[in-house]
Amino acid sequence: MLYNSTRDKSIHLKASEAVLKGLSDDGGLFVPESFPRLDRSLTELSQLDYNGLAYEVMKLFLDDYTEEELKDCIKKAYGDNFDDPDIAPLSYVDGSYYLELFHGPTIAFKDMALQILPHLLTTAAKKNGLNDEIVILTATSGDTGKAAMAGFADVPGTRIMVFYPEGGVSDVQRLQMVTQKGDNVSAVSVDGNFDDCQTGVKQIFNDREFKKELKDRGFCFSSANSINIGRLVPQIVYYVHAYCTLLSNEKIKDGDRINICVPTGNFGNILAAYLAKQAGVPIDKLICASNINNVLTDFFHTGVYDRKREFNLTMSPSMDILISSNLERLIYFISDRDDKATASFMSDLSEKGSYEITEKMKENLSDFLAGYSTEEDTASEIRRIYEDTGYIIDTHTSVASSVANRLKAGGQISEDEPLIIASTASPYKFARSIVGAIKGGTDAVSGSDLDMIDSLISLSDMPEPPATKEIRHADIRHDGHIAISEMKDTVRSFLKA
């Protein structure tokens, strides 16, 4: 399996090389040269535990890793660091299956990939004779930052710097990052929004002079964002696992179709579901759920991607994004792998702020449905599910639940096909919004975000996770705050330390 750049398919890299580079030199994202297919039946796969299934899926995409190397990476990633032996359990609530992706150490779905990425990267470095220290630069809208810092903390041969928007993450998310231990980690807040942070990181990646300067000092860049194929491939696993769980529990028969709804901002999580479908999982519709930063909803409805709009801070901050980086991979696929067209669309997005795909490409989006949830919709869905079932979902999961139930009520998705909703974070990460939704509005809550966690404990039978217990009295270790223009110099200073 070789990997091409979305902007130049003459580039051919092995999987480990693509994982190491993270982003192509031309600014494109790495994609598999063809879609691999599962080589065992889903019935057979349903007999495996999560780690066994992860190997069967990931070996298809990362085939230059030996069996021993890949299994070792998987073993290190998924074990006692997750609080559920099933790693990604399904909960049947209110007529849908909630795929709980928050049982890892930082209680968000990013753990599913970021617990394994450091091992994939360091293994790739050894395989390719790379002796440079790997420098991970990551922009975060909340969850990636902490999950990446936790995954890479004190991993030999790596350093990681995370940029997050000042005021653009929840207080729990911020505390998780700024208290992270590790001699090789740093988190810095930036004046601007997530898109500004992400653009700044990409500009650093594409700065050839700066890369050469650091190369001469023994450093090389890579990424922990979902632009790295090593982040994306592990996410495919949990969608295959969800289908297999339904099979093993005799909720479906092999070949029955399901629908999947994913709350998404950067488009990586739902793209993983798309790749699971290409690999042979019988998925009918992929439902892209957005908050009021609904640039993706408009794209799927019109074929026009237009980032020139108001940026909104919402109660689902990890989705407060107007430039969905992973959409570039889908654009490449639906254009029949036309690298020149993809490069042109991305140039238009950068220079003009928008682009419009062709009619043929629109036809190739038939796998997808899309919708968005207002702030009122999101809060009322949290309250409704809690009052009807006692189950508590976080704000991002509520966006997906709200959109999916609206489409189901409108007959756009079949009542006869099981609906899986990606539950992307623990409610404890967004306790203020959750308590406010359940109690009837933010006016009904007072106190710090940590006080809100106590309130949420009293409302639910969910035990407080270690991730939030840890931050209650942890020392602040990272208090940097910079302007966007200072990002490169901040990286330079970090690497001198």
C-alpha positions in Angstrom: 0.0 0.0 0.0 1.5 3.3 -1.2 0.3 6.8 -0.3 -0.1 9.7 -2.6 -0.5 13.4 -1.9 -4.0 14.8 -2.6 -2.2 17.5 -4.6 0.3 15.4 -6.4 -0.4 11.7 -7.0 3.0 11.2 -8.5 4.3 11.1 -4.9 4.5 7.6 -3.6 5.4 6.9 0.0 5.2 3.7 2.1 2.8 3.9 5.1 5.5 4.4 7.6 7.0 7.3 5.6 3.6 9.0 5.3 3.1 8.6 9.1 6.5 10.2 9.7 6.0 13.2 7.3 2.4 13.9 8.5 1.9 16.5 5.7 3.1 16.4 2.2 5.7 19.0 1.1 3.2 20.4 -1.4 0.7 21.0 1.4 -1.5 18.0 0.4 -2.7 15.2 2.7 -1.6 11.6 2.3 -4.2 9.1 1.0 -4.0 5.4 0.2 -3.4 4.7 -3.5 -6.5 2.5 -3.5 -9.1 1.5 -0.9 -8.2 -1.8 0.8 -10.9 -4.3 1.6 -11.3 -6.4 4.7 -9.8 -9.8 4.0 -11.9 -11.6 6.7 -15.7 -11.7 7.0 -17.3 -9.4 9.5 -18.7 -12.5 11.2 -15.1 -13.8 11.7 -14.0 -10.4 12.9 -16.8 -10.1 15.4 -15.2 -12.9 17.4 -12.1 -10.8 18.1 -11.4 -8.5 20.9 -10.7 -4.8 20.2 -6.9 -5.3 19.9 -7.3 -8.3 17.6 -9.7 -6.4 15.4 -7.4 -3.3 15.4 -4.7 -5.5 13.9 -6.9 -6.9 11.2 -8.0 -3.4 10.1 -4.8 -1.5 10.5 -2.6 -4.1 8.7 -4.5 -3.3 5.5 -3.5 0.3 5.6 -0.1 0.1 7.4 1.3 -2.9 5.6 5.0 -2.0 5.7 4.8 -2.4 9.5 5.6 -6.0 10.4 3.0 -8.1 12.3 5.2 -7.9 15.4 5.6 -4.1 15.1 2.0 -3.4 14.6 0.7 -5.7 17.3 3.3 -4.2 19.7 2.0 -0.7 18.9 -1.6 -1.8 19.5 -0.8 -3.6 22.7 0.8 -0.4 24.1 -2.1 1.7 23.0 -5.2 -0.2 24.2 -5.1 -1.7 27.7 -5.5 -0.6 31.3 -5.4 3.0 30.2 -9.0 2.6 29.1 -11.7 2.2 31.8 -13.8 -0.2 29.8 -12.5 -3.6 28.6 -14.4 -3.2 25.4 -12.4 0.0 24.7 -15.3 1.5 22.6 -18.6 0.1 24.0 -22.1 0.6 22.5 -24.9 1.9 24.7 -28.5 1.4 23.4 -30.5 4.5 24.4 -33.6 6.1 23.0 -33.7 3.9 19.9 -30.1 4.5 18.9 -26.7 3.0 19.6 -24.2 5.5 21.2 -20.7 4.5 20.4 -18.8 5.6 23.5 -15.4 6.8 22.4 -14.4 8.5 25.7 -13.2 5.7 27.9 -9.5 6.6 27.3 -7.2 8.6 29.6 -8.3 12.0 28.5 -12.0 11.1 28.1 -12.4 12.1 24.5 -12.4 10.2 21.2 -9.0 11.5 20.3 -7.5 8.9 22.7 -8.6 6.2 20.3 -5.9 7.3 17.8 -3.5 9.4 19.9 -2.7 6.5 22.3 -1.2 4.6 19.4 0.2 7.4 17.2 3.4 7.9 19.2 4.2 4.2 18.9 3.5 4.2 15.2 5.7 7.3 14.8 8.7 6.0 16.8 8.4 2.6 15.1 8.4 4.3 11.7 11.5 6.4 12.6 13.4 3.2 13.4 12.2 1.5 10.3 13.3 4.4 8.1 16.7 5.0 9.8 15.6 8.4 11.1 17.8 9.6 14.0 16.3 13.1 14.2 14.2 14.1 17.2 10.5 14.1 16.1 8.8 17.4 16.8 5.0 17.3 16.9 3.2 20.5 16.2 -0.5 20.4 16.8 -3.4 22.9 16.7 -6.4 22.0 18.8 -10.0 23.0 19.2 -10.0 21.3 22.6 -9.5 17.6 22.7 -6.6 16.8 20.3 -4.3 18.9 22.4 -4.6 17.1 25.7 -4.8 13.6 24.0 -1.7 14.3 22.0 0.2 15.7 25.0 -0.8 12.6 27.1 0.2 10.2 24.3 3.6 11.8 23.6 4.5 12.7 27.2 8.1 11.5 27.9 8.1 9.3 24.8 11.9 9.1 23.9 12.9 10.9 20.7 9.8 13.2 20.6 8.7 16.7 21.6 5.3 18.1 21.3 3.9 21.7 21.2 0.2 22.4 21.2 -1.4 25.6 20.1 -5.0 26.3 21.3 -7.3 29.4 20.9 -7.5 31.6 23.9 -11.1 31.5 25.2 -12.0 28.9 22.6 -11.8 25.7 24.7 -13.7 24.7 27.8 -12.1 25.3 31.2 -11.7 21.6 31.7 -10.0 21.2 28.4 -7.7 24.1 29.2 -6.8 22.7 32.6 -6.1 19.3 31.1 -3.6 20.8 28.8 -1.9 23.4 31.0 -1.3 20.8 33.8 0.0 18.0 31.6 3.3 16.6 32.9 6.2 15.6 30.8 9.6 17.2 30.1 9.0 17.1 26.3 5.5 18.8 26.2 4.3 22.4 25.9 0.9 24.1 25.4 0.5 27.7 24.4 -2.7 29.8 24.0 -3.0 31.9 20.9 -4.9 35.1 20.2 -7.3 33.9 17.5 -9.6 30.9 16.8 -8.9 27.3 15.9 -8.6 28.0 12.2 -6.0 30.6 12.9 -4.0 28.1 15.0 -4.4 25.4 12.3 -3.3 27.8 9.6 -0.3 28.8 11.6 0.8 25.2 12.1 0.4 24.5 8.4 2.5 27.6 7.5 5.3 26.3 9.8 5.1 22.9 8.1 5.4 24.5 4.7 8.2 26.9 5.7 11.1 25.1 4.0 13.8 27.4 5.3 12.6 26.9 8.9 12.4 23.1 8.4 16.0 23.1 7.1 17.2 25.2 10.0 15.7 22.7 12.4 16.9 19.7 10.4 20.4 21.0 10.7 19.9 21.0 14.5 18.6 17.4 14.5 14.8 18.0 14.5 12.1 16.9 12.0 8.4 17.9 12.0 5.4 15.7 12.1 1.8 16.2 13.1 -0.7 14.6 15.6 -3.7 16.3 14.0 -5.9 14.1 11.8 -4.1 15.4 8.8 -1.6 12.6 9.7 -2.7 9.3 8.2 -1.4 7.6 11.4 -4.2 9.4 13.2 -6.9 8.5 10.7 -6.3 4.8 10.3 -6.9 3.9 14.0 -10.2 5.7 13.9 -11.5 3.3 11.2 -11.2 0.5 13.7 -13.9 1.6 16.0 -16.5 1.8 13.2 -15.7 -1.8 12.2 -15.8 -2.7 15.9 -19.3 -1.1 16.3 -20.7 -3.2 13.4 -19.0 -6.3 14.8 -20.5 -5.6 18.3 -24.0 -5.5 16.8 -23.2 -8.8 15.0 -21.9 -10.6 18.1 -24.9 -9.3 20.1 -27.2 -10.7 17.3 -28.8 -7.2 16.7 -28.0 -7.6 13.0 -27.0 -10.2 10.5 -23.8 -10.0 8.4 -24.6 -7.8 5.5 -27.4 -5.8 7.2 -26.9 -2.1 6.7 -26.4 0.5 9.4 -26.4 4.3 9.5 -23.7 6.3 11.3 -24.0 9.9 12.6 -20.8 11.8 13.5 -20.4 15.2 15.1 -17.5 16.7 13.2 -15.7 20.0 12.6 -12.4 19.0 11.0 -14.0 16.0 9.2 -11.5 13.4 10.3 -13.9 11.3 12.4 -16.5 11.0 9.8 -13.9 10.4 7.1 -12.8 7.4 9.1 -16.3 6.0 8.8 -16.3 6.7 5.1 -13.1 4.6 4.8 -14.7 1.8 6.9 -17.5 1.8 4.3 -14.9 1.6 1.5 -13.3 -1.3 3.3 -16.5 -3.3 3.3 -18.6 -2.4 6.3 -22.3 -2.2 5.1 -22.9 1.4 6.0 -25.9 3.0 4.3 -25.7 6.7 5.2 -23.0 8.8 6.8 -24.5 11.7 8.6 -22.3 14.7 9.0 -23.6 16.7 12.0 -22.4 20.3 12.6 -23.1 23.0 15.2 -24.0 26.6 14.0 -20.6 26.8 12.4 -22.3 24.9 9.7 -19.9 25.3 6.8 -20.0 21.5 6.2 -23.8 21.3 6.2 -23.9 24.0 3.5 -21.3 22.2 1.5 -23.2 18.9 1.4 -26.4 20.7 0.5 -25.0 23.0 -2.2 -21.6 21.8 -3.3 -20.1 25.1 -2.3 -17.5 25.3 0.5 -17.4 28.9 1.8 -15.5 29.8 5.0 -16.4 33.5 4.6 -18.9 33.6 7.4 -19.2 34.5 11.1 -17.2 32.3 13.4 -19.3 31.3 16.5 -18.1 30.1 19.9 -20.5 27.4 21.0 -21.1 24.9 23.8 -19.5 22.3 21.4 -16.1 24.0 21.0 -14.3 21.1 19.4 -16.5 21.7 16.4 -16.0 25.4 16.2 -14.1 25.2 12.9 -14.6 26.8 9.5 -11.7 25.2 7.6 -12.3 21.4 7.7 -8.9 20.1 6.8 -9.8 16.4 6.2 -12.5 17.4 3.7 -9.6 17.7 1.2 -9.2 13.9 1.3 -12.9 13.5 0.4 -12.6 16.1 -2.4 -9.8 14.0 -3.8 -11.8 10.8 -3.7 -15.0 12.2 -5.2 -13.0 13.9 -8.0 -11.9 10.4 -9.0 -8.4 11.1 -7.5 -7.9 14.3 -9.5 -4.9 15.8 -7.8 -4.8 18.9 -10.0 -8.4 19.7 -9.4 -8.0 19.1 -5.6 -5.0 21.4 -5.5 -7.0 24.1 -7.4 -9.9 23.8 -5.0 -7.6 24.2 -2.0 -5.9 27.2 -3.6 -9.3 28.8 -4.1 -10.1 28.2 -0.5 -6.9 29.8 0.6 -7.0 32.7 -1.7 -10.7 33.4 -2.2 -12.2 31.7 0.8 -14.5 29.4 -1.1 -14.7 26.8 -3.9 -17.5 24.9 -5.7 -17.3 21.3 -6.8 -18.6 19.9 -10.1 -21.9 18.3 -10.7 -20.2 14.9 -11.0 -18.5 15.3 -7.7 -21.9 16.2 -6.1 -23.3 12.9 -7.4 -20.4 11.1 -5.6 -21.6 12.5 -2.3 -24.6 10.3 -2.2 -23.2 8.4 0.8 -23.7 11.5 2.9 -26.5 13.4 4.6 -25.8 16.5 6.6 -27.5 18.8 9.1 -26.8 21.2 12.0 -27.9 21.8 15.5 -28.5 25.2 17.0 -27.4 25.9 20.6 -31.1 25.6 21.6 -31.4 22.2 19.8 -28.2 21.0 21.5 -29.3 21.9 25.0 -32.8 20.6 24.6 -31.6 17.2 23.3 -29.3 16.8 26.3 -32.3 17.6 28.6 -34.7 15.4 26.7 -32.5 12.3 26.7 -31.7 12.8 30.4 -35.3 13.2 31.4 -36.5 10.3 29.2 -33.7 7.8 30.0 -31.3 9.1 32.6 -28.4 8.8 30.1 -26.2 11.9 29.9 -24.5 12.9 26.6 -22.0 15.6 26.1 -22.6 18.7 23.9 -20.9 17.3 20.8 -22.7 14.0 21.0 -25.9 16.0 21.4 -25.3 17.8 18.1 -25.2 14.4 16.4 -28.2 13.0 18.3 -30.3 16.1 17.5 -29.4 16.0 13.8 -29.9 12.2 13.5 -33.2 12.2 15.2 -34.5 15.1 13.0 -33.4 13.2 9.9 -35.0 10.0 11.2 -38.3 11.8 11.9 -38.2 13.3 8.4 -37.8 9.8 6.8 -34.4 10.6 5.4 -32.8 7.6 7.2 -34.5 4.3 7.6 -36.1 3.3 10.9 -35.3 -0.3 10.0 -31.5 0.2 10.0 -29.6 0.5 13.3 -28.4 4.0 13.9 -25.0 4.5 15.5 -24.2 7.9 17.0 -20.5 8.7 17.6 -20.3 9.8 21.3 -17.1 11.8 21.2 -16.5 13.0 24.8 -17.4 12.4 28.4 -20.1 14.8 29.7 -17.6 15.7 32.4 -15.5 17.6 29.9 -18.3 20.1 29.4 -20.0 19.9 32.8 -21.2 23.6 32.8 -23.1 23.3 29.5 -24.5 19.9 30.5 -25.7 21.0 33.9 -27.1 24.2 32.4 -29.0 22.2 29.7 -30.5 19.8 32.3 -31.4 22.5 34.8 -32.8 24.8 32.1 -30.2 27.3 31.1 -26.9 28.8 32.2 -28.7 31.2 34.4 -29.6 28.2 36.6 -25.9 27.3 37.3 -23.2 29.2 39.2 -19.7 28.4 40.3 -16.5 27.2 38.6 -16.3 24.5 36.0 -15.0 22.2 38.7 -18.1 23.0 40.8 -20.2 22.0 37.8 -18.5 18.6 37.8 -19.8 18.1 41.3 -23.2 19.1 40.2 -23.1 16.6 37.3 -22.0 13.9 39.7 -25.2 14.5 41.8 -27.3 14.4 38.6 -25.9 11.1 37.3 -24.8 7.7 38.3 -21.6 8.1 36.3 -18.5 8.0 38.5 -16.1 11.0 38.1 -13.3 9.9 35.7 -9.7 10.1 36.9 -9.0 12.7 34.1 -11.0 15.4 35.9 -10.0 14.3 39.4 -6.4 14.9 38.4 -6.9 18.5 37.3 -8.6 19.6 40.5 -5.3 20.3 42.4 -2.7 19.9 39.7 0.0 22.6 39.2 -0.2 24.9 36.1 2.9 23.9 34.1 2.2 25.7 30.7 1.1 29.4 30.9 2.4 30.8 27.6 0.2 33.1 25.6 1.1 34.5 22.2 -0.1 36.3 19.0 -0.5 34.2 15.8 2.6 36.0 14.4 4.7 34.6 17.2 4.1 30.9 16.6 7.3 30.2 14.7 9.5 32.0 17.2 7.7 30.1 20.0 8.6 26.8 18.4 12.2 27.9 18.0 12.4 28.8 21.7 10.8 25.5 22.7 13.4 23.5 20.8 16.3 25.5 22.4 15.1 24.4 25.8 
